[in-house]
Amino acid sequence: MKWALVVYFMTAGGWQSAETLGKDKIGWSSIVYESYQQCASKARMFNEDSNYRDRIKAICEKVMS
């Protein structure tokens, strides 16, 4: 099973994915990983960055085939 690292941005309407906001076209698109462990490791590194913590977050989501 593959997993996608999806980036969410805090907006006035709550958390919204980069794809929903059109930010995937400027480099914030989801990245697919072969395992949950690989994805979770990258998400943890991203989410621990104090520059992003309150405004941007990364979550691993199952990729539907």
Phi, psi and omega in degrees: 000138180259155182230142178252134173273110184252131181262133178243143178245140175282125178236177177300334180266007182106191182288129178226142182290156178302321180296318179298323182273356181080009181282350177296336180283349180242027172103005181254024182288159180295150177241132182265135178240154182287334182222159177296322182300316178298314181296313183298323178298315179292320179297317180300314179299317180296312185289340179276353179286116184295342178289335186249337194320315185269348186242335184221141176217156179244138181225143175270128179232143178299140176267122179277129182263000000 
